Amino acid sequence: MQANLSARRENAFAYQKSKVQIGQRLFIAPEDAPDTDAADIVLEHCSVVQIPEAGAQIIVERENGERCAVDIDASNRGLAYFGTIEAVFGPSQFIFLSEHDFWEWWEWELLTVGMCHILFDDDMGSYPTKENIAATRLVYDIVANENLDYQNMSCAGCQYASEKGAPNTPCRKCRRMGDLEDHWQGNVSRREWLMRQMDKETGASE
């Protein structure tokens, strides 16, 4: 079993290494990139100089001539970053195959920090207000259930659209037909928030 795990790890690193070649230019992010405005970020260029057949590293040469080992991250084939350069002091530096990959990673860093601030900050997010509950349901559904099929939250429904002359055809997987008020549905295997038909007179769920 240990041999199988080792083989899988080597295969994962080999796959990542297949994305680079000798002389290829890579991009190193500043250590403080997530805390820096986009206009002030300057990516450092480096070039690949060695690609060992085995192991979890490649060697790159930085602009100042220094050669560094890059620790390849093969935990997931879809990661935005390629690997990291470990520092003796301070945080590791992330290294990318393209500028586009860096900006996706930078956006992810900002968005995740922003979501944590909204959901868990002492000033607001730690309180179970109706707004925070709604936001948490959406974030949970997207992350845990991989549900990205959301319409615009201000959708008025097909009845309204029909009254305005639009075809009364629901969108794919529409969750807002009729008088439905709760538009979030969790995974069947977990506690489920079902769409509810609100009683117009009592306001109670049917």
Biotite code that builds the C-alpha atoms (Angstrom):
import biotite.structure as struc

atoms = struc.array([
    struc.Atom([0.000, 0.000, 0.000], chain_id="A", res_id=1, res_name="MET", atom_name="CA", element="C"),
    struc.Atom([2.871, 2.362, 0.851], chain_id="A", res_id=2, res_name="GLN", atom_name="CA", element="C"),
    struc.Atom([4.399, 1.613, -2.548], chain_id="A", res_id=3, res_name="ALA", atom_name="CA", element="C"),
    struc.Atom([1.132, 2.551, -4.249], chain_id="A", res_id=4, res_name="ASN", atom_name="CA", element="C"),
    struc.Atom([1.017, 5.853, -2.354], chain_id="A", res_id=5, res_name="LEU", atom_name="CA", element="C"),
    struc.Atom([4.617, 6.618, -3.316], chain_id="A", res_id=6, res_name="SER", atom_name="CA", element="C"),
    struc.Atom([3.898, 5.793, -6.943], chain_id="A", res_id=7, res_name="ALA", atom_name="CA", element="C"),
    struc.Atom([0.865, 8.059, -6.963], chain_id="A", res_id=8, res_name="ARG", atom_name="CA", element="C"),
    struc.Atom([2.887, 10.897, -5.467], chain_id="A", res_id=9, res_name="ARG", atom_name="CA", element="C"),
    struc.Atom([5.638, 10.482, -8.048], chain_id="A", res_id=10, res_name="GLU", atom_name="CA", element="C"),
    struc.Atom([3.048, 10.419, -10.829], chain_id="A", res_id=11, res_name="ASN", atom_name="CA", element="C"),
    struc.Atom([1.481, 13.598, -9.466], chain_id="A", res_id=12, res_name="ALA", atom_name="CA", element="C"),
    struc.Atom([4.840, 15.387, -9.383], chain_id="A", res_id=13, res_name="PHE", atom_name="CA", element="C"),
    struc.Atom([5.717, 14.060, -12.850], chain_id="A", res_id=14, res_name="ALA", atom_name="CA", element="C"),
    struc.Atom([2.454, 15.500, -14.187], chain_id="A", res_id=15, res_name="TYR", atom_name="CA", element="C"),
    struc.Atom([3.229, 18.910, -12.709], chain_id="A", res_id=16, res_name="GLN", atom_name="CA", element="C"),
    struc.Atom([6.771, 18.809, -14.088], chain_id="A", res_id=17, res_name="LYS", atom_name="CA", element="C"),
    struc.Atom([5.399, 18.080, -17.550], chain_id="A", res_id=18, res_name="SER", atom_name="CA", element="C"),
    struc.Atom([3.998, 21.620, -17.521], chain_id="A", res_id=19, res_name="LYS", atom_name="CA", element="C"),
    struc.Atom([7.475, 23.186, -17.587], chain_id="A", res_id=20, res_name="VAL", atom_name="CA", element="C"),
    struc.Atom([10.631, 22.913, -19.688], chain_id="A", res_id=21, res_name="GLN", atom_name="CA", element="C"),
    struc.Atom([14.209, 24.125, -19.457], chain_id="A", res_id=22, res_name="ILE", atom_name="CA", element="C"),
    struc.Atom([14.431, 27.866, -20.126], chain_id="A", res_id=23, res_name="GLY", atom_name="CA", element="C"),
    struc.Atom([10.741, 28.499, -19.481], chain_id="A", res_id=24, res_name="GLN", atom_name="CA", element="C"),
    struc.Atom([9.940, 31.754, -17.712], chain_id="A", res_id=25, res_name="ARG", atom_name="CA", element="C"),
    struc.Atom([7.969, 31.536, -14.466], chain_id="A", res_id=26, res_name="LEU", atom_name="CA", element="C"),
    struc.Atom([6.617, 34.259, -12.218], chain_id="A", res_id=27, res_name="PHE", atom_name="CA", element="C"),
    struc.Atom([7.351, 34.809, -8.513], chain_id="A", res_id=28, res_name="ILE", atom_name="CA", element="C"),
    struc.Atom([4.867, 36.764, -6.405], chain_id="A", res_id=29, res_name="ALA", atom_name="CA", element="C"),
    struc.Atom([6.014, 39.238, -3.755], chain_id="A", res_id=30, res_name="PRO", atom_name="CA", element="C"),
    struc.Atom([5.645, 37.955, -0.202], chain_id="A", res_id=31, res_name="GLU", atom_name="CA", element="C"),
    struc.Atom([3.107, 40.678, 0.576], chain_id="A", res_id=32, res_name="ASP", atom_name="CA", element="C"),
    struc.Atom([1.099, 40.319, -2.656], chain_id="A", res_id=33, res_name="ALA", atom_name="CA", element="C"),
    struc.Atom([-2.271, 39.611, -0.940], chain_id="A", res_id=34, res_name="PRO", atom_name="CA", element="C"),
    struc.Atom([-1.892, 42.862, 1.045], chain_id="A", res_id=35, res_name="ASP", atom_name="CA", element="C"),
    struc.Atom([-0.751, 44.969, -1.905], chain_id="A", res_id=36, res_name="THR", atom_name="CA", element="C"),
    struc.Atom([-2.845, 46.984, -4.335], chain_id="A", res_id=37, res_name="ASP", atom_name="CA", element="C"),
    struc.Atom([-2.893, 45.534, -7.840], chain_id="A", res_id=38, res_name="ALA", atom_name="CA", element="C"),
    struc.Atom([-1.219, 48.612, -9.340], chain_id="A", res_id=39, res_name="ALA", atom_name="CA", element="C"),
    struc.Atom([1.755, 48.242, -6.976], chain_id="A", res_id=40, res_name="ASP", atom_name="CA", element="C"),
    struc.Atom([2.434, 44.542, -7.593], chain_id="A", res_id=41, res_name="ILE", atom_name="CA", element="C"),
    struc.Atom([5.524, 43.674, -9.621], chain_id="A", res_id=42, res_name="VAL", atom_name="CA", element="C"),
    struc.Atom([6.112, 40.011, -10.396], chain_id="A", res_id=43, res_name="LEU", atom_name="CA", element="C"),
    struc.Atom([9.689, 38.756, -10.481], chain_id="A", res_id=44, res_name="GLU", atom_name="CA", element="C"),
    struc.Atom([10.690, 36.622, -13.445], chain_id="A", res_id=45, res_name="HIS", atom_name="CA", element="C"),
    struc.Atom([12.766, 33.475, -13.152], chain_id="A", res_id=46, res_name="CYS", atom_name="CA", element="C"),
    struc.Atom([13.741, 30.710, -15.554], chain_id="A", res_id=47, res_name="SER", atom_name="CA", element="C"),
    struc.Atom([13.725, 26.940, -15.204], chain_id="A", res_id=48, res_name="VAL", atom_name="CA", element="C"),
    struc.Atom([17.272, 25.543, -15.220], chain_id="A", res_id=49, res_name="VAL", atom_name="CA", element="C"),
    struc.Atom([16.867, 21.977, -13.896], chain_id="A", res_id=50, res_name="GLN", atom_name="CA", element="C"),
    struc.Atom([14.015, 19.470, -13.870], chain_id="A", res_id=51, res_name="ILE", atom_name="CA", element="C"),
    struc.Atom([15.088, 16.383, -11.905], chain_id="A", res_id=52, res_name="PRO", atom_name="CA", element="C"),
    struc.Atom([13.378, 13.196, -13.009], chain_id="A", res_id=53, res_name="GLU", atom_name="CA", element="C"),
    struc.Atom([12.482, 12.202, -9.443], chain_id="A", res_id=54, res_name="ALA", atom_name="CA", element="C"),
    struc.Atom([11.445, 14.209, -6.445], chain_id="A", res_id=55, res_name="GLY", atom_name="CA", element="C"),
    struc.Atom([9.172, 17.133, -5.735], chain_id="A", res_id=56, res_name="ALA", atom_name="CA", element="C"),
    struc.Atom([11.374, 20.023, -6.833], chain_id="A", res_id=57, res_name="GLN", atom_name="CA", element="C"),
    struc.Atom([12.698, 21.892, -9.839], chain_id="A", res_id=58, res_name="ILE", atom_name="CA", element="C"),
    struc.Atom([15.495, 24.468, -9.888], chain_id="A", res_id=59, res_name="ILE", atom_name="CA", element="C"),
    struc.Atom([14.992, 28.025, -11.138], chain_id="A", res_id=60, res_name="VAL", atom_name="CA", element="C"),
    struc.Atom([17.348, 30.962, -11.620], chain_id="A", res_id=61, res_name="GLU", atom_name="CA", element="C"),
    struc.Atom([16.154, 34.327, -10.375], chain_id="A", res_id=62, res_name="ARG", atom_name="CA", element="C"),
    struc.Atom([16.844, 37.681, -12.015], chain_id="A", res_id=63, res_name="GLU", atom_name="CA", element="C"),
    struc.Atom([19.805, 38.291, -9.675], chain_id="A", res_id=64, res_name="ASN", atom_name="CA", element="C"),
    struc.Atom([21.432, 35.000, -10.732], chain_id="A", res_id=65, res_name="GLY", atom_name="CA", element="C"),
    struc.Atom([20.514, 33.139, -7.542], chain_id="A", res_id=66, res_name="GLU", atom_name="CA", element="C"),
    struc.Atom([19.380, 29.554, -8.020], chain_id="A", res_id=67, res_name="ARG", atom_name="CA", element="C"),
    struc.Atom([16.485, 28.318, -5.871], chain_id="A", res_id=68, res_name="CYS", atom_name="CA", element="C"),
    struc.Atom([14.602, 25.095, -5.403], chain_id="A", res_id=69, res_name="ALA", atom_name="CA", element="C"),
    struc.Atom([10.884, 25.255, -6.112], chain_id="A", res_id=70, res_name="VAL", atom_name="CA", element="C"),
    struc.Atom([8.760, 22.891, -4.037], chain_id="A", res_id=71, res_name="ASP", atom_name="CA", element="C"),
    struc.Atom([6.058, 21.656, -6.400], chain_id="A", res_id=72, res_name="ILE", atom_name="CA", element="C"),
    struc.Atom([2.549, 21.424, -4.992], chain_id="A", res_id=73, res_name="ASP", atom_name="CA", element="C"),
    struc.Atom([0.942, 18.334, -6.518], chain_id="A", res_id=74, res_name="ALA", atom_name="CA", element="C"),
    struc.Atom([-1.923, 18.033, -4.048], chain_id="A", res_id=75, res_name="SER", atom_name="CA", element="C"),
    struc.Atom([-4.391, 19.163, -6.704], chain_id="A", res_id=76, res_name="ASN", atom_name="CA", element="C"),
    struc.Atom([-3.977, 19.424, -10.476], chain_id="A", res_id=77, res_name="ARG", atom_name="CA", element="C"),
    struc.Atom([-6.149, 22.528, -10.603], chain_id="A", res_id=78, res_name="GLY", atom_name="CA", element="C"),
    struc.Atom([-4.174, 24.774, -8.235], chain_id="A", res_id=79, res_name="LEU", atom_name="CA", element="C"),
    struc.Atom([-3.579, 28.290, -9.517], chain_id="A", res_id=80, res_name="ALA", atom_name="CA", element="C"),
    struc.Atom([0.008, 28.290, -8.274], chain_id="A", res_id=81, res_name="TYR", atom_name="CA", element="C"),
    struc.Atom([2.739, 25.880, -9.351], chain_id="A", res_id=82, res_name="PHE", atom_name="CA", element="C"),
    struc.Atom([4.769, 25.726, -6.162], chain_id="A", res_id=83, res_name="GLY", atom_name="CA", element="C"),
    struc.Atom([6.639, 27.701, -3.531], chain_id="A", res_id=84, res_name="THR", atom_name="CA", element="C"),
    struc.Atom([10.140, 28.941, -2.787], chain_id="A", res_id=85, res_name="ILE", atom_name="CA", element="C"),
    struc.Atom([10.899, 28.439, 0.881], chain_id="A", res_id=86, res_name="GLU", atom_name="CA", element="C"),
    struc.Atom([12.497, 31.326, 2.733], chain_id="A", res_id=87, res_name="ALA", atom_name="CA", element="C"),
    struc.Atom([14.888, 31.067, 5.672], chain_id="A", res_id=88, res_name="VAL", atom_name="CA", element="C"),
    struc.Atom([13.062, 33.942, 7.321], chain_id="A", res_id=89, res_name="PHE", atom_name="CA", element="C"),
    struc.Atom([9.565, 35.063, 6.452], chain_id="A", res_id=90, res_name="GLY", atom_name="CA", element="C"),
    struc.Atom([6.790, 33.451, 4.434], chain_id="A", res_id=91, res_name="PRO", atom_name="CA", element="C"),
    struc.Atom([7.283, 31.294, 1.359], chain_id="A", res_id=92, res_name="SER", atom_name="CA", element="C"),
    struc.Atom([6.947, 32.891, -2.059], chain_id="A", res_id=93, res_name="GLN", atom_name="CA", element="C"),
    struc.Atom([4.412, 31.484, -4.480], chain_id="A", res_id=94, res_name="PHE", atom_name="CA", element="C"),
    struc.Atom([5.523, 30.758, -8.035], chain_id="A", res_id=95, res_name="ILE", atom_name="CA", element="C"),
    struc.Atom([3.238, 30.668, -11.086], chain_id="A", res_id=96, res_name="PHE", atom_name="CA", element="C"),
    struc.Atom([3.284, 29.377, -14.637], chain_id="A", res_id=97, res_name="LEU", atom_name="CA", element="C"),
    struc.Atom([1.687, 32.567, -15.976], chain_id="A", res_id=98, res_name="SER", atom_name="CA", element="C"),
    struc.Atom([0.654, 36.061, -14.944], chain_id="A", res_id=99, res_name="GLU", atom_name="CA", element="C"),
    struc.Atom([-2.963, 35.003, -15.452], chain_id="A", res_id=100, res_name="HIS", atom_name="CA", element="C"),
    struc.Atom([-2.539, 32.255, -12.843], chain_id="A", res_id=101, res_name="ASP", atom_name="CA", element="C"),
    struc.Atom([-1.096, 34.768, -10.396], chain_id="A", res_id=102, res_name="PHE", atom_name="CA", element="C"),
    struc.Atom([-4.005, 37.178, -10.746], chain_id="A", res_id=103, res_name="TRP", atom_name="CA", element="C"),
    struc.Atom([-6.507, 34.364, -10.208], chain_id="A", res_id=104, res_name="GLU", atom_name="CA", element="C"),
    struc.Atom([-4.650, 33.366, -7.038], chain_id="A", res_id=105, res_name="TRP", atom_name="CA", element="C"),
    struc.Atom([-4.460, 37.005, -5.894], chain_id="A", res_id=106, res_name="TRP", atom_name="CA", element="C"),
    struc.Atom([-8.223, 37.425, -6.423], chain_id="A", res_id=107, res_name="GLU", atom_name="CA", element="C"),
    struc.Atom([-8.876, 34.192, -4.500], chain_id="A", res_id=108, res_name="TRP", atom_name="CA", element="C"),
    struc.Atom([-6.801, 35.458, -1.573], chain_id="A", res_id=109, res_name="GLU", atom_name="CA", element="C"),
    struc.Atom([-8.767, 38.709, -1.457], chain_id="A", res_id=110, res_name="LEU", atom_name="CA", element="C"),
    struc.Atom([-12.144, 37.015, -1.819], chain_id="A", res_id=111, res_name="LEU", atom_name="CA", element="C"),
    struc.Atom([-11.541, 34.395, 0.852], chain_id="A", res_id=112, res_name="THR", atom_name="CA", element="C"),
    struc.Atom([-10.258, 36.970, 3.337], chain_id="A", res_id=113, res_name="VAL", atom_name="CA", element="C"),
    struc.Atom([-13.232, 39.174, 2.476], chain_id="A", res_id=114, res_name="GLY", atom_name="CA", element="C"),
    struc.Atom([-15.715, 36.360, 3.025], chain_id="A", res_id=115, res_name="MET", atom_name="CA", element="C"),
    struc.Atom([-14.171, 35.480, 6.376], chain_id="A", res_id=116, res_name="CYS", atom_name="CA", element="C"),
    struc.Atom([-14.414, 39.125, 7.408], chain_id="A", res_id=117, res_name="HIS", atom_name="CA", element="C"),
    struc.Atom([-18.076, 39.299, 6.394], chain_id="A", res_id=118, res_name="ILE", atom_name="CA", element="C"),
    struc.Atom([-19.055, 36.009, 8.013], chain_id="A", res_id=119, res_name="LEU", atom_name="CA", element="C"),
    struc.Atom([-16.900, 35.951, 11.142], chain_id="A", res_id=120, res_name="PHE", atom_name="CA", element="C"),
    struc.Atom([-15.804, 39.489, 11.974], chain_id="A", res_id=121, res_name="ASP", atom_name="CA", element="C"),
    struc.Atom([-16.750, 40.560, 15.511], chain_id="A", res_id=122, res_name="ASP", atom_name="CA", element="C"),
    struc.Atom([-18.445, 43.685, 14.230], chain_id="A", res_id=123, res_name="ASP", atom_name="CA", element="C"),
    struc.Atom([-20.956, 41.833, 12.083], chain_id="A", res_id=124, res_name="MET", atom_name="CA", element="C"),
    struc.Atom([-20.301, 38.355, 10.813], chain_id="A", res_id=125, res_name="GLY", atom_name="CA", element="C"),
    struc.Atom([-20.379, 36.480, 14.100], chain_id="A", res_id=126, res_name="SER", atom_name="CA", element="C"),
    struc.Atom([-23.997, 37.502, 14.678], chain_id="A", res_id=127, res_name="TYR", atom_name="CA", element="C"),
    struc.Atom([-26.758, 35.251, 13.242], chain_id="A", res_id=128, res_name="PRO", atom_name="CA", element="C"),
    struc.Atom([-28.660, 38.024, 11.521], chain_id="A", res_id=129, res_name="THR", atom_name="CA", element="C"),
    struc.Atom([-30.995, 37.073, 8.691], chain_id="A", res_id=130, res_name="LYS", atom_name="CA", element="C"),
    struc.Atom([-28.561, 38.646, 6.227], chain_id="A", res_id=131, res_name="GLU", atom_name="CA", element="C"),
    struc.Atom([-25.604, 36.658, 7.586], chain_id="A", res_id=132, res_name="ASN", atom_name="CA", element="C"),
    struc.Atom([-27.598, 33.427, 7.639], chain_id="A", res_id=133, res_name="ILE", atom_name="CA", element="C"),
    struc.Atom([-28.567, 33.949, 4.001], chain_id="A", res_id=134, res_name="ALA", atom_name="CA", element="C"),
    struc.Atom([-24.952, 34.708, 3.037], chain_id="A", res_id=135, res_name="ALA", atom_name="CA", element="C"),
    struc.Atom([-23.687, 31.674, 4.939], chain_id="A", res_id=136, res_name="THR", atom_name="CA", element="C"),
    struc.Atom([-26.212, 29.394, 3.228], chain_id="A", res_id=137, res_name="ARG", atom_name="CA", element="C"),
    struc.Atom([-25.072, 30.549, -0.190], chain_id="A", res_id=138, res_name="LEU", atom_name="CA", element="C"),
    struc.Atom([-21.366, 30.208, 0.622], chain_id="A", res_id=139, res_name="VAL", atom_name="CA", element="C"),
    struc.Atom([-21.934, 26.764, 2.145], chain_id="A", res_id=140, res_name="TYR", atom_name="CA", element="C"),
    struc.Atom([-23.975, 25.584, -0.835], chain_id="A", res_id=141, res_name="ASP", atom_name="CA", element="C"),
    struc.Atom([-21.309, 26.708, -3.280], chain_id="A", res_id=142, res_name="ILE", atom_name="CA", element="C"),
    struc.Atom([-18.345, 25.287, -1.332], chain_id="A", res_id=143, res_name="VAL", atom_name="CA", element="C"),
    struc.Atom([-19.836, 22.075, 0.102], chain_id="A", res_id=144, res_name="ALA", atom_name="CA", element="C"),
    struc.Atom([-22.268, 21.173, -2.662], chain_id="A", res_id=145, res_name="ASN", atom_name="CA", element="C"),
    struc.Atom([-20.448, 22.739, -5.644], chain_id="A", res_id=146, res_name="GLU", atom_name="CA", element="C"),
    struc.Atom([-23.703, 24.429, -6.574], chain_id="A", res_id=147, res_name="ASN", atom_name="CA", element="C"),
    struc.Atom([-22.962, 27.362, -8.880], chain_id="A", res_id=148, res_name="LEU", atom_name="CA", element="C"),
    struc.Atom([-26.364, 27.429, -10.542], chain_id="A", res_id=149, res_name="ASP", atom_name="CA", element="C"),
    struc.Atom([-27.733, 30.659, -9.082], chain_id="A", res_id=150, res_name="TYR", atom_name="CA", element="C"),
    struc.Atom([-29.814, 33.230, -10.834], chain_id="A", res_id=151, res_name="GLN", atom_name="CA", element="C"),
    struc.Atom([-29.654, 36.916, -10.069], chain_id="A", res_id=152, res_name="ASN", atom_name="CA", element="C"),
    struc.Atom([-30.832, 37.316, -6.483], chain_id="A", res_id=153, res_name="MET", atom_name="CA", element="C"),
    struc.Atom([-33.244, 40.077, -7.526], chain_id="A", res_id=154, res_name="SER", atom_name="CA", element="C"),
    struc.Atom([-35.088, 37.791, -9.966], chain_id="A", res_id=155, res_name="CYS", atom_name="CA", element="C"),
    struc.Atom([-38.830, 38.561, -9.809], chain_id="A", res_id=156, res_name="ALA", atom_name="CA", element="C"),
    struc.Atom([-39.897, 35.229, -11.256], chain_id="A", res_id=157, res_name="GLY", atom_name="CA", element="C"),
    struc.Atom([-41.517, 34.117, -14.485], chain_id="A", res_id=158, res_name="CYS", atom_name="CA", element="C"),
    struc.Atom([-44.962, 35.446, -13.588], chain_id="A", res_id=159, res_name="GLN", atom_name="CA", element="C"),
    struc.Atom([-43.583, 38.972, -13.450], chain_id="A", res_id=160, res_name="TYR", atom_name="CA", element="C"),
    struc.Atom([-41.661, 38.403, -16.672], chain_id="A", res_id=161, res_name="ALA", atom_name="CA", element="C"),
    struc.Atom([-44.797, 37.076, -18.364], chain_id="A", res_id=162, res_name="SER", atom_name="CA", element="C"),
    struc.Atom([-46.772, 40.155, -17.329], chain_id="A", res_id=163, res_name="GLU", atom_name="CA", element="C"),
    struc.Atom([-44.090, 42.260, -19.016], chain_id="A", res_id=164, res_name="LYS", atom_name="CA", element="C"),
    struc.Atom([-44.486, 40.307, -22.239], chain_id="A", res_id=165, res_name="GLY", atom_name="CA", element="C"),
    struc.Atom([-41.566, 37.916, -21.844], chain_id="A", res_id=166, res_name="ALA", atom_name="CA", element="C"),
    struc.Atom([-42.077, 34.186, -22.499], chain_id="A", res_id=167, res_name="PRO", atom_name="CA", element="C"),
    struc.Atom([-43.257, 32.332, -19.399], chain_id="A", res_id=168, res_name="ASN", atom_name="CA", element="C"),
    struc.Atom([-40.390, 29.869, -19.614], chain_id="A", res_id=169, res_name="THR", atom_name="CA", element="C"),
    struc.Atom([-38.472, 29.073, -16.416], chain_id="A", res_id=170, res_name="PRO", atom_name="CA", element="C"),
    struc.Atom([-34.702, 29.282, -16.398], chain_id="A", res_id=171, res_name="CYS", atom_name="CA", element="C"),
    struc.Atom([-32.740, 26.046, -16.113], chain_id="A", res_id=172, res_name="ARG", atom_name="CA", element="C"),
    struc.Atom([-33.247, 24.593, -12.611], chain_id="A", res_id=173, res_name="LYS", atom_name="CA", element="C"),
    struc.Atom([-35.369, 27.605, -11.652], chain_id="A", res_id=174, res_name="CYS", atom_name="CA", element="C"),
    struc.Atom([-35.866, 27.948, -7.893], chain_id="A", res_id=175, res_name="ARG", atom_name="CA", element="C"),
    struc.Atom([-38.132, 31.000, -7.922], chain_id="A", res_id=176, res_name="ARG", atom_name="CA", element="C"),
    struc.Atom([-41.414, 29.910, -9.424], chain_id="A", res_id=177, res_name="MET", atom_name="CA", element="C"),
    struc.Atom([-44.618, 31.361, -8.000], chain_id="A", res_id=178, res_name="GLY", atom_name="CA", element="C"),
    struc.Atom([-44.490, 32.671, -4.448], chain_id="A", res_id=179, res_name="ASP", atom_name="CA", element="C"),
    struc.Atom([-41.440, 30.743, -3.268], chain_id="A", res_id=180, res_name="LEU", atom_name="CA", element="C"),
    struc.Atom([-39.605, 32.795, -0.663], chain_id="A", res_id=181, res_name="GLU", atom_name="CA", element="C"),
    struc.Atom([-36.701, 30.603, 0.435], chain_id="A", res_id=182, res_name="ASP", atom_name="CA", element="C"),
    struc.Atom([-34.536, 29.983, -2.617], chain_id="A", res_id=183, res_name="HIS", atom_name="CA", element="C"),
    struc.Atom([-31.732, 27.930, -1.037], chain_id="A", res_id=184, res_name="TRP", atom_name="CA", element="C"),
    struc.Atom([-31.560, 24.146, -0.994], chain_id="A", res_id=185, res_name="GLN", atom_name="CA", element="C"),
    struc.Atom([-28.792, 22.156, 0.636], chain_id="A", res_id=186, res_name="GLY", atom_name="CA", element="C"),
    struc.Atom([-27.387, 18.762, -0.198], chain_id="A", res_id=187, res_name="ASN", atom_name="CA", element="C"),
    struc.Atom([-29.866, 15.921, 0.349], chain_id="A", res_id=188, res_name="VAL", atom_name="CA", element="C"),
    struc.Atom([-27.334, 14.105, 2.530], chain_id="A", res_id=189, res_name="SER", atom_name="CA", element="C"),
    struc.Atom([-27.181, 17.058, 4.933], chain_id="A", res_id=190, res_name="ARG", atom_name="CA", element="C"),
    struc.Atom([-29.749, 19.158, 6.738], chain_id="A", res_id=191, res_name="ARG", atom_name="CA", element="C"),
    struc.Atom([-31.883, 20.584, 3.988], chain_id="A", res_id=192, res_name="GLU", atom_name="CA", element="C"),
    struc.Atom([-33.337, 24.050, 3.621], chain_id="A", res_id=193, res_name="TRP", atom_name="CA", element="C"),
    struc.Atom([-36.227, 23.490, 1.245], chain_id="A", res_id=194, res_name="LEU", atom_name="CA", element="C"),
    struc.Atom([-38.007, 26.091, -0.800], chain_id="A", res_id=195, res_name="MET", atom_name="CA", element="C"),
    struc.Atom([-41.180, 27.055, 1.017], chain_id="A", res_id=196, res_name="ARG", atom_name="CA", element="C"),
    struc.Atom([-44.514, 28.199, -0.310], chain_id="A", res_id=197, res_name="GLN", atom_name="CA", element="C"),
    struc.Atom([-45.492, 31.106, 1.927], chain_id="A", res_id=198, res_name="MET", atom_name="CA", element="C"),
    struc.Atom([-49.092, 31.450, 2.996], chain_id="A", res_id=199, res_name="ASP", atom_name="CA", element="C"),
    struc.Atom([-50.088, 34.930, 1.887], chain_id="A", res_id=200, res_name="LYS", atom_name="CA", element="C"),
    struc.Atom([-52.465, 35.435, 4.821], chain_id="A", res_id=201, res_name="GLU", atom_name="CA", element="C"),
    struc.Atom([-50.495, 34.012, 7.789], chain_id="A", res_id=202, res_name="THR", atom_name="CA", element="C"),
    struc.Atom([-46.956, 34.147, 6.441], chain_id="A", res_id=203, res_name="GLY", atom_name="CA", element="C"),
    struc.Atom([-46.443, 30.556, 7.601], chain_id="A", res_id=204, res_name="ALA", atom_name="CA", element="C"),
    struc.Atom([-44.688, 27.946, 5.510], chain_id="A", res_id=205, res_name="SER", atom_name="CA", element="C"),
    struc.Atom([-46.835, 25.282, 3.962], chain_id="A", res_id=206, res_name="GLU", atom_name="CA", element="C"),
])
